[in-house]
Amino acid sequence: MLAEHRPLPYTVAMTDATGPKNSSPVREFAAAIIFLTRIPIRLSGDWPEDLNQRALVWFPIVGALIGAAGGLLYWGLFLLGLP
């Protein structure tokens, strides 16, 4: 018996490009903050499957903000004479 030829389902990347966008940039930014820090942020509604993938766009920006906050903290403590 030969296997039936079935069309392959769309991958997550393809549905991301062709499907409706379920999340806003604010939710994506919040998801990136939640993933990269321990800051507890509540998101209303459900957590769509592709929200983590959409949040990847914000990782460099959130990482830069985390680095800037750490740098400002270090600079402030340095000005106070603390090691």
Helices and strands as residue ranges (DSSP letters): H 12-18, H 25-36, H 51-55, G 56-58, H 59-79
